[in-house]
Amino acid sequence: MNKNMDLKQNNPERSTSDLVKAAVSGWLGTALEFMDFQLYSLGAALVFHEIFFPEQSAAMALILAMGTYGAGYVARIVGAFFFGKMGDTIGRKKVLFITITMMGICTTLIGVLPTYAQIGIFAPILLITLRIIQGLGAGAEISGAGTMLAEYAPKGRRGIVSSLVAMGTNCGTLSATAIWALMFFLLDKQQLVDWGWRIPFLSSVVVMIFAVWLRMNLKESPVFEAAKEAAKGHTPAEKAAAKAQKAQDNSLIAMFTSKSFWIATGLRFGQAGNSGLIQTFLAGYLVQALLFEKKIPTDALMISSIIGFFTIPFLGWLSDKIGRRIPYMIMSVSAIVLAYPTISMIVDKSNDVNTIMACIIVIHNVAVLGLFALENITMAEIFGSRNRFTRMAISKETGGLVAVGFGPVLAGIFCNMTQSWWPIVVMLITYSVIGLISAICMPEVKDRDLTDPRDAAEV
C-alpha cells in the first residue's frame, strides 16, 4: 500500500504538449505497423503468388503467400517477449525507438527485393527473412504505444485518448489499401507484376522517418519514471526484494498461470482472428477463388477505414462513459449475429457490387475496428505497472500468432478442402465467441490505478 502511495506522490507531471506528442507518436507508430502489415497482407493476397510463387497452382500459391504472412507473426511473439521485458526494465521510449526503426527499414527493403524470376527460390527466402525481422519489431510496437499512451492519459478520458492508437491502425490500413487501389487503377496487370508492386513498400519510408524523429523528442512514460524515482529511495534490502518480486512476476510460469493474461489473450484472439479473416484472407479468396475484380475488396476496405474514423473514437468515448466490458460484449455479439448474413452476401456474385462492398464495410467495422477501438486501453488497464509492457505484448502476440498468423492459412486449407465459403463463417463466429467469453470473465477496469503493480483479475 505504501509503495503505491509513493508512486502516486512521485508521479511526474506531463503537460498537454507532452500528451499530444505521446498520442501522435503512438498513432504514427501504429499507423506504420498496420501500413506495413496491410501492404504485405494485400500484396500476399493479390500479387505475391505470381511474383514469389509462380510455379504453384493458384490455390497453393495463395496458401504459400499466406504462410509468409504468418511467418511474421511467429517472429512477433519472440519480439514481444524480448522487447516487452526490455520496455519494463529500461523504459518504453527506448524500445519504441528501436521497434519503429526495425519495422520501417524492413518494409522499405521488401520494395527492392528481386523476384522469383530473377533469383529463384532465394526470392521467397529473402522475403520471409525480412518478414521475420519486421515481425520482431512489430511484436512490441503496438503494445508499447498502447502502454505509453495509457500511462500518459488522464482518468475519465483514457478510452478516447487511447483510441488514437486504434485510429493509427485505421490510418495504416487506409493508407496501404489506398496505395494498392491506386496501383490497380493506374497500372495494368503486367506493369503491376513487373514493377508496380514495389511502390507501396518504398512509400512507407516517409512515415518511418517522421515517426523516428518524433520519438527521439518524446518524454518517458510518467508511470515508469515514477516507479524509477520511488525505487531510488529504497534501502538495498528493499531494492533486492523488489527485484526478486519483479523476476517472479515476469517468469513464464507466473504469466501463464495469471487469469488476467488469459482474459487479455482471449480478447485479442477474438479481434485479431476476425482481422486476419476479413482484411487478409477474404480479400484474396474473393479475387483468387471467386474471380472478383481486385478493386472490390480494396475499395471496400478503404471506405470501411474512412468510416472507422467515426466508429473508433465513438467506442473509445463510450467505454469512458459505461466501462470497457459492455461495449466489448455488444460488439462481439454483433459480430456473431452478422457473420452468416454478411459473408453469404459477400460471396454471392449475383449481388451487385455496392451490396457486396456494403457487407464488407459493416462486418469490418463491427468485428475488427469496433473491437480494436477497445483493445489497447482495456489490456493496458488489465495489467499491473510492474509487467504491463511484457504481458500486454505477449498476450497480444499469442492471440495474434494463432488467430492471424495461422488463421488465414487454415481458412485457405478448409475452403479448398470443402470447396465452400462456410469455413469463413464458422471461424468468424468462433473467434467472436472467444472474445465474448473473455469480456464476460473480465473485471471492469475502467480508470483503474495504473501505478498498481498487480494485475486486475488478481486484485
MITITOR-355129 format. One line per 10 residues: number of its first residue (from 1); for each residue x, y, z of C-alpha. Coordinates in nm, 4 decimals. Example, Ala and Ser with C-alpha at 12.3 -4.5 7.8 and 13.67 -1.06 7.14 Angstrom:
1) 1.2300:-0.4500:0.7800 ~ 1.3670:-0.1060:0.7140;
END
This chain:
1) 0.0000:0.0000:0.0000 ~ 0.2804:0.2426:0.0900 ~ 0.4623:0.1604:-0.2310 ~ 0.1521:0.2505:-0.4292 ~ 0.1262:0.5802:-0.2392 ~ 0.4935:0.6524:-0.3161 ~ 0.4280:0.6010:-0.6851 ~ 0.1301:0.8357:-0.6823 ~ 0.3192:1.1066:-0.4960 ~ 0.6217:1.0830:-0.7268;
11) 0.4206:1.0615:-1.0483 ~ 0.5870:1.3208:-1.2797 ~ 0.3600:1.5837:-1.4299 ~ 0.3132:1.5887:-1.8059 ~ 0.1877:1.8890:-1.9995 ~ -0.0801:1.8883:-2.2679 ~ 0.2023:1.9236:-2.5200 ~ 0.3664:1.6070:-2.3842 ~ 0.0343:1.4204:-2.4101 ~ -0.0086:1.5366:-2.7705;
21) 0.3423:1.4193:-2.8602 ~ 0.2788:1.0809:-2.6985 ~ -0.0536:1.0489:-2.8785 ~ 0.0909:1.1411:-3.2195 ~ 0.3905:0.9139:-3.1606 ~ 0.1659:0.6190:-3.0739 ~ -0.0625:0.6979:-3.3657 ~ 0.2262:0.7172:-3.6155 ~ 0.3950:0.4011:-3.4894 ~ 0.0741:0.2031:-3.5002;
31) -0.0098:0.3515:-3.8410 ~ 0.3278:0.2369:-3.9731 ~ 0.2873:-0.1098:-3.8212 ~ -0.0541:-0.1601:-3.9769 ~ 0.0503:0.0058:-4.3007 ~ 0.3399:-0.2425:-4.3155 ~ 0.1213:-0.5427:-4.2458 ~ -0.1690:-0.4317:-4.4651 ~ 0.0710:-0.3577:-4.7503 ~ 0.2050:-0.7066:-4.7127;
41) -0.1269:-0.8812:-4.6494 ~ -0.2856:-0.7301:-4.9605 ~ 0.0329:-0.7963:-5.1570 ~ 0.0278:-1.1590:-5.0406 ~ -0.3401:-1.1938:-5.1231 ~ -0.3373:-1.0184:-5.4610 ~ 0.0032:-1.0299:-5.6364 ~ 0.2760:-1.2116:-5.4390 ~ 0.1561:-1.5528:-5.5538 ~ 0.2648:-1.4517:-5.9066;
51) 0.5884:-1.2750:-5.8064 ~ 0.7315:-1.5143:-5.5477 ~ 0.5410:-1.8437:-5.6040 ~ 0.4687:-1.8539:-5.9794 ~ 0.5192:-2.2293:-6.0271 ~ 0.2385:-2.3313:-5.7900 ~ -0.1315:-2.3787:-5.8590 ~ -0.3492:-2.0758:-5.7806 ~ -0.4831:-2.2304:-5.4563 ~ -0.1413:-2.3484:-5.3347;
61) 0.0267:-2.0180:-5.4254 ~ -0.2308:-1.8323:-5.2136 ~ -0.1693:-2.0698:-4.9219 ~ 0.2105:-2.0219:-4.9512 ~ 0.1709:-1.6432:-4.9720 ~ -0.0446:-1.6524:-4.6573 ~ 0.2269:-1.8693:-4.4988 ~ 0.4885:-1.5967:-4.5455 ~ 0.2380:-1.3590:-4.3859 ~ 0.2165:-1.5989:-4.0913;
71) 0.5978:-1.6149:-4.0578 ~ 0.5943:-1.2547:-3.9408 ~ 0.3529:-1.3458:-3.6636 ~ 0.5769:-1.6248:-3.5362 ~ 0.8549:-1.3660:-3.5045 ~ 0.6230:-1.1191:-3.3339 ~ 0.5800:-1.3328:-3.0228 ~ 0.9597:-1.3576:-2.9856 ~ 0.9865:-0.9811:-3.0242 ~ 0.7036:-0.9312:-2.7746;
81) 0.8887:-1.1295:-2.5088 ~ 1.2316:-0.9755:-2.5719 ~ 1.1314:-0.6116:-2.6213 ~ 0.8472:-0.6314:-2.3695 ~ 1.0873:-0.7242:-2.0893 ~ 1.3227:-0.4539:-2.2119 ~ 1.0405:-0.1982:-2.2024 ~ 0.9577:-0.2855:-1.8419 ~ 1.3259:-0.2600:-1.7498 ~ 1.4854:0.0311:-1.9382;
91) 1.1721:0.2229:-2.0370 ~ 0.9033:0.2495:-2.3005 ~ 1.0648:0.5281:-2.5053 ~ 1.3904:0.3494:-2.5935 ~ 1.2147:0.0314:-2.7002 ~ 0.9639:0.2183:-2.9148 ~ 1.2510:0.3899:-3.0974 ~ 1.4094:0.0522:-3.1763 ~ 1.0861:-0.1141:-3.2902 ~ 0.9779:0.1649:-3.5254;
101) 1.3191:0.1630:-3.6934 ~ 1.3228:-0.2144:-3.7426 ~ 0.9751:-0.2194:-3.8926 ~ 1.0291:0.0721:-4.1270 ~ 1.3599:-0.0469:-4.2710 ~ 1.2335:-0.3993:-4.3395 ~ 0.9179:-0.2781:-4.5109 ~ 1.1195:-0.0479:-4.7367 ~ 1.3611:-0.3288:-4.8258 ~ 1.0735:-0.5529:-4.9399;
111) 1.0256:-0.2956:-5.2157 ~ 1.3725:-0.3654:-5.3596 ~ 1.3681:-0.7467:-5.3390 ~ 1.4491:-0.9485:-5.6525 ~ 1.1675:-1.1718:-5.7785 ~ 1.1440:-1.5475:-5.8246 ~ 1.2056:-1.4996:-6.1988 ~ 1.5344:-1.3243:-6.1179 ~ 1.6927:-1.5401:-5.8455 ~ 1.4592:-1.8375:-5.7995;
121) 1.3962:-1.9841:-5.4548 ~ 1.6149:-1.7211:-5.2861 ~ 1.3465:-1.4579:-5.3551 ~ 1.0834:-1.6045:-5.1172 ~ 1.3627:-1.6859:-4.8680 ~ 1.4665:-1.3184:-4.8588 ~ 1.1022:-1.2166:-4.8313 ~ 1.0490:-1.4430:-4.5301 ~ 1.3728:-1.3166:-4.3692 ~ 1.2564:-0.9555:-4.3888;
131) 0.9137:-1.0555:-4.2596 ~ 1.0735:-1.2222:-3.9579 ~ 1.2905:-0.9194:-3.8724 ~ 0.9953:-0.6894:-3.9252 ~ 0.7849:-0.9108:-3.7001 ~ 1.0399:-0.8935:-3.4184 ~ 0.9953:-0.5172:-3.4000 ~ 0.6210:-0.5212:-3.4594 ~ 0.5743:-0.7687:-3.1736 ~ 0.6265:-0.4909:-2.9198;
141) 0.5286:-0.1813:-3.1165 ~ 0.1548:-0.1577:-3.0656 ~ 0.1734:-0.2836:-2.7054 ~ 0.4427:-0.0278:-2.6284 ~ 0.2427:0.2503:-2.7904 ~ -0.0710:0.1399:-2.6040 ~ 0.1172:0.1206:-2.2732 ~ 0.2777:0.4612:-2.3211 ~ -0.0450:0.6385:-2.4135 ~ -0.2492:0.4726:-2.1370;
151) 0.0108:0.5816:-1.8817 ~ 0.0003:0.9375:-2.0172 ~ -0.3790:0.9740:-2.0492 ~ -0.5858:1.1296:-1.7656 ~ -0.8590:0.9299:-1.5916 ~ -1.2010:0.9680:-1.7479 ~ -1.0501:1.0170:-2.0941 ~ -0.8271:0.7149:-2.1363 ~ -1.0649:0.5438:-2.3787 ~ -1.0956:0.8372:-2.6167;
161) -0.7227:0.9218:-2.5939 ~ -0.6161:0.5604:-2.6468 ~ -0.8493:0.5346:-2.9433 ~ -0.5841:0.7382:-3.1263 ~ -0.3653:0.4266:-3.1242 ~ -0.6530:0.2295:-3.2732 ~ -0.7056:0.5042:-3.5285 ~ -0.3410:0.4580:-3.6185 ~ -0.4296:0.1062:-3.7292 ~ -0.7108:0.2579:-3.9291;
171) -0.4813:0.5143:-4.0900 ~ -0.2263:0.2450:-4.1711 ~ -0.4876:0.0157:-4.3209 ~ -0.6423:0.3037:-4.5144 ~ -0.3075:0.4257:-4.6480 ~ -0.1964:0.0807:-4.7563 ~ -0.5305:-0.0030:-4.9144 ~ -0.5466:0.3341:-5.0900 ~ -0.1959:0.2874:-5.2327 ~ -0.2830:-0.0586:-5.3644;
181) -0.6123:0.0710:-5.5045 ~ -0.4214:0.3493:-5.6835 ~ -0.1791:0.0936:-5.8275 ~ -0.4684:-0.1138:-5.9624 ~ -0.6246:0.1992:-6.1139 ~ -0.3113:0.3387:-6.2794 ~ -0.1330:0.0212:-6.3890 ~ -0.2314:-0.2783:-6.5937 ~ -0.1700:-0.6285:-6.4587 ~ 0.1680:-0.6730:-6.6268;
191) 0.3011:-0.3379:-6.5037 ~ 0.1841:-0.4199:-6.1531 ~ 0.3628:-0.7566:-6.1526 ~ 0.6767:-0.6198:-6.3229 ~ 0.7453:-0.3174:-6.1014 ~ 0.4295:-0.1523:-5.9635 ~ 0.4097:-0.3767:-5.6563 ~ 0.7327:-0.2179:-5.5248 ~ 0.5893:0.1345:-5.4927 ~ 0.3648:0.0714:-5.1878;
201) 0.6561:-0.0683:-4.9848 ~ 0.9014:0.2048:-5.0829 ~ 0.6489:0.4759:-4.9946 ~ 0.6376:0.3669:-4.6278 ~ 0.9803:0.5246:-4.5693 ~ 0.8157:0.8685:-4.5397 ~ 0.6082:0.7643:-4.2378 ~ 0.9081:0.5904:-4.0781 ~ 1.1313:0.8999:-4.0944 ~ 0.8691:1.1234:-3.9312;
211) 0.7872:0.8653:-3.6610 ~ 1.1557:0.8135:-3.5728 ~ 1.2130:1.1895:-3.5459 ~ 0.9110:1.2327:-3.3187 ~ 1.0121:0.9500:-3.0862 ~ 1.3566:1.0985:-3.0418 ~ 1.1840:1.4008:-2.8822 ~ 0.9326:1.2090:-2.6669 ~ 0.9439:1.2034:-2.2866 ~ 0.9309:0.8755:-2.0959;
221) 0.6040:0.7418:-1.9531 ~ 0.5212:0.9189:-1.6222 ~ 0.4212:0.5870:-1.4596 ~ 0.7554:0.4278:-1.5490 ~ 0.9505:0.7354:-1.4311 ~ 0.7564:0.7383:-1.1050 ~ 0.8498:0.3747:-1.0423 ~ 1.2180:0.4539:-1.1072 ~ 1.2131:0.7535:-0.8751 ~ 1.0393:0.5592:-0.5993;
231) 1.2994:0.2830:-0.6269 ~ 1.5862:0.5305:-0.5711 ~ 1.4781:0.5939:-0.2131 ~ 1.4596:0.2289:-0.1169 ~ 1.7163:0.0588:0.1013 ~ 1.9384:-0.2107:-0.0536 ~ 1.7218:-0.4775:0.1098 ~ 1.4039:-0.3226:-0.0328 ~ 1.5598:-0.2997:-0.3767 ~ 1.6665:-0.6645:-0.3621;
241) 1.3177:-0.7687:-0.2538 ~ 1.1575:-0.5602:-0.5312 ~ 1.3939:-0.7101:-0.7881 ~ 1.3125:-1.0620:-0.6716 ~ 0.9384:-0.9885:-0.6813 ~ 0.9664:-0.8457:-1.0323 ~ 1.1621:-1.1504:-1.1516 ~ 0.8951:-1.3786:-1.0050 ~ 0.6120:-1.1755:-1.1634 ~ 0.7847:-1.1766:-1.5031;
251) 0.8501:-1.5505:-1.5064 ~ 0.6708:-1.7519:-1.7713 ~ 0.5056:-1.9678:-1.5041 ~ 0.3589:-1.6632:-1.3281 ~ 0.2386:-1.5195:-1.6568 ~ 0.0792:-1.8371:-1.7916 ~ -0.0990:-1.9014:-1.4605 ~ -0.2379:-1.5482:-1.4494 ~ -0.6128:-1.5160:-1.5090 ~ -0.5587:-1.1625:-1.6388;
261) -0.3157:-1.2891:-1.9032 ~ -0.5652:-1.5386:-2.0455 ~ -0.8520:-1.2891:-2.0405 ~ -0.6395:-1.0410:-2.2356 ~ -0.5266:-1.3131:-2.4759 ~ -0.8878:-1.4128:-2.5406 ~ -0.9875:-1.0530:-2.6106 ~ -0.7012:-1.0232:-2.8570 ~ -0.7768:-1.3629:-3.0135 ~ -1.1308:-1.2539:-3.0974;
271) -1.0340:-0.9269:-3.2637 ~ -0.7171:-1.0475:-3.4359 ~ -0.8800:-1.3584:-3.5762 ~ -1.1556:-1.1517:-3.7340 ~ -0.8957:-0.9128:-3.8739 ~ -0.6959:-1.1915:-4.0376 ~ -1.0080:-1.3421:-4.1935 ~ -1.1633:-1.0213:-4.3254 ~ -0.8665:-0.7991:-4.4115 ~ -0.6335:-1.0707:-4.5363;
281) -0.7966:-1.3987:-4.6339 ~ -1.1348:-1.2769:-4.7565 ~ -0.9696:-1.0253:-4.9924 ~ -0.7591:-1.2990:-5.1501 ~ -1.0447:-1.5509:-5.1552 ~ -1.2744:-1.3140:-5.3438 ~ -1.0094:-1.2457:-5.6076 ~ -0.8361:-1.5834:-5.6420 ~ -1.1149:-1.8343:-5.5767 ~ -1.4284:-1.6435:-5.6805;
291) -1.2632:-1.4288:-5.9508 ~ -1.3960:-1.0952:-5.8283 ~ -1.2280:-0.7782:-5.9545 ~ -0.9344:-0.6823:-5.7319 ~ -1.0715:-0.3345:-5.6702 ~ -1.3820:-0.4679:-5.4894 ~ -1.2127:-0.5798:-5.1639 ~ -0.9524:-0.2998:-5.1721 ~ -1.2111:-0.0252:-5.2285 ~ -1.4418:-0.1719:-4.9621;
301) -1.1641:-0.1845:-4.7010 ~ -1.0589:0.1685:-4.7906 ~ -1.4117:0.3049:-4.7424 ~ -1.4500:0.0996:-4.4234 ~ -1.1318:0.2533:-4.2837 ~ -1.2692:0.6022:-4.3505 ~ -1.5901:0.5160:-4.1650 ~ -1.3704:0.3810:-3.8863 ~ -1.2576:0.7365:-3.8099 ~ -1.6035:0.7761:-3.6548;
311) -1.6529:0.4210:-3.5209 ~ -1.3257:0.4045:-3.3272 ~ -1.3375:0.7311:-3.1271 ~ -1.7097:0.6799:-3.0573 ~ -1.6424:0.3420:-2.8948 ~ -1.3444:0.4866:-2.7062 ~ -1.5680:0.7646:-2.5733 ~ -1.8464:0.5166:-2.4912 ~ -1.6070:0.2970:-2.2923 ~ -1.5118:0.6030:-2.0843;
321) -1.8804:0.6509:-2.0002 ~ -2.0118:0.2980:-1.9384 ~ -1.6949:0.0902:-1.8922 ~ -1.4932:-0.1480:-2.1107 ~ -1.6911:-0.4734:-2.0660 ~ -2.0322:-0.3771:-2.2058 ~ -1.9049:-0.2322:-2.5386 ~ -1.6844:-0.5419:-2.5806 ~ -1.9844:-0.7699:-2.5331 ~ -2.2053:-0.5647:-2.7662;
331) -1.9504:-0.5700:-3.0492 ~ -1.8743:-0.9426:-3.0059 ~ -2.2426:-1.0405:-3.0096 ~ -2.2984:-0.8186:-3.3147 ~ -2.0133:-0.9927:-3.4989 ~ -2.1628:-1.3349:-3.4186 ~ -2.5092:-1.2325:-3.5399 ~ -2.3808:-1.0661:-3.8594 ~ -2.1278:-1.3350:-3.9603 ~ -2.3541:-1.5549:-4.1746;
341) -2.5717:-1.2908:-4.3458 ~ -2.2805:-1.0633:-4.4387 ~ -2.0421:-1.3347:-4.5624 ~ -2.3173:-1.5124:-4.7588 ~ -2.3999:-1.1861:-4.9372 ~ -2.0331:-1.1002:-4.9965 ~ -1.9591:-1.4270:-5.1797 ~ -2.2815:-1.4224:-5.3843 ~ -2.1796:-1.2948:-5.7300 ~ -2.5440:-1.2352:-5.8204;
351) -2.5472:-0.9392:-5.5805 ~ -2.4489:-0.6003:-5.7149 ~ -2.1073:-0.4567:-5.6282 ~ -2.2469:-0.1936:-5.3894 ~ -2.4239:-0.4594:-5.1810 ~ -2.1088:-0.6714:-5.1594 ~ -1.8958:-0.3734:-5.0604 ~ -2.1519:-0.2587:-4.8030 ~ -2.1432:-0.6014:-4.6347 ~ -1.7614:-0.5969:-4.6200;
361) -1.7750:-0.2494:-4.4646 ~ -2.0299:-0.3500:-4.2000 ~ -1.8575:-0.6691:-4.0839 ~ -1.5153:-0.4996:-4.0912 ~ -1.6293:-0.2104:-3.8714 ~ -1.8102:-0.4359:-3.6241 ~ -1.5824:-0.7402:-3.5985 ~ -1.2443:-0.5711:-3.6485 ~ -1.2345:-0.1938:-3.5977 ~ -1.5012:-0.1863:-3.3273;
371) -1.3213:-0.4383:-3.1100 ~ -0.9810:-0.2853:-3.1708 ~ -1.1082:0.0541:-3.0561 ~ -1.1444:-0.1015:-2.7091 ~ -0.8463:-0.3358:-2.7066 ~ -0.5432:-0.1204:-2.6235 ~ -0.6797:0.0684:-2.3254 ~ -0.8556:-0.2391:-2.1857 ~ -0.5425:-0.4537:-2.1997 ~ -0.3259:-0.1754:-2.0551;
381) -0.5643:-0.1420:-1.7590 ~ -0.5848:-0.5190:-1.7049 ~ -0.2119:-0.5467:-1.6295 ~ -0.0134:-0.4030:-1.3379 ~ 0.2656:-0.1468:-1.3675 ~ 0.5434:-0.3962:-1.2880 ~ 0.4999:-0.6024:-1.6068 ~ 0.2413:-0.4159:-1.8162 ~ 0.4541:-0.3902:-2.1317 ~ 0.5702:-0.7541:-2.1217;
391) 0.2346:-0.9180:-2.0514 ~ 0.0403:-0.6909:-2.2829 ~ 0.2834:-0.7592:-2.5685 ~ 0.2914:-1.1368:-2.5173 ~ -0.0859:-1.1695:-2.4731 ~ -0.1422:-0.9648:-2.7890 ~ 0.1044:-1.1653:-2.9924 ~ -0.0027:-1.5038:-2.8543 ~ -0.3552:-1.4311:-2.9751 ~ -0.2227:-1.2799:-3.2969;
401) 0.0106:-1.5719:-3.3720 ~ -0.2653:-1.8317:-3.3571 ~ -0.5519:-1.6273:-3.4972 ~ -0.3834:-1.4056:-3.7584 ~ -0.0639:-1.5936:-3.8285 ~ -0.2235:-1.9321:-3.8870 ~ -0.5901:-1.8356:-3.9314 ~ -0.5721:-1.7246:-4.2975 ~ -0.3658:-2.0346:-4.3845 ~ -0.6214:-2.2636:-4.2176;
411) -0.9070:-2.0758:-4.3832 ~ -0.7407:-2.1335:-4.7208 ~ -0.6971:-2.5035:-4.6496 ~ -1.0542:-2.5510:-4.5204 ~ -1.2120:-2.3568:-4.8077 ~ -1.0026:-2.5527:-5.0580 ~ -1.0975:-2.8858:-4.8974 ~ -1.4687:-2.8110:-4.8764 ~ -1.4877:-2.6034:-5.1955 ~ -1.7080:-2.3710:-4.9914;
421) -1.7045:-2.0359:-4.8100 ~ -1.8636:-2.1852:-4.4960 ~ -1.5309:-2.2166:-4.3069 ~ -1.5027:-1.8357:-4.3116 ~ -1.8349:-1.8035:-4.1279 ~ -1.7518:-2.0769:-3.8766 ~ -1.4106:-1.9274:-3.7978 ~ -1.5532:-1.5743:-3.7680 ~ -1.8164:-1.6909:-3.5196 ~ -1.5606:-1.8963:-3.3243;
431) -1.3232:-1.6013:-3.2860 ~ -1.6073:-1.3720:-3.1767 ~ -1.7363:-1.6241:-2.9208 ~ -1.3893:-1.6456:-2.7643 ~ -1.3795:-1.2651:-2.7414 ~ -1.7271:-1.2586:-2.5873 ~ -1.6424:-1.5174:-2.3209 ~ -1.3263:-1.3245:-2.2308 ~ -1.5233:-0.9998:-2.1959 ~ -1.7774:-1.1715:-1.9689;
441) -1.4980:-1.3091:-1.7458 ~ -1.3117:-0.9774:-1.7318 ~ -1.3386:-0.7497:-1.4276 ~ -1.4334:-0.3893:-1.5067 ~ -1.1042:-0.2000:-1.5415 ~ -1.2148:0.1493:-1.6473 ~ -0.9973:0.4172:-1.4835 ~ -0.8046:0.1627:-1.2776 ~ -0.4954:0.2928:-1.0936 ~ -0.2139:0.2259:-1.3421;
451) 0.0539:0.2565:-1.0732 ~ -0.0831:-0.0565:-0.9027 ~ 0.1740:-0.3341:-0.9663 ~ -0.0935:-0.6074:-0.9523 ~ -0.2949:-0.7411:-1.2458 ~ -0.6680:-0.6586:-1.2335 ~ -0.8033:-1.0131:-1.2046 ~ -0.5636:-1.0883:-0.9191 ~ -0.6606:-0.7862:-0.7067;
END
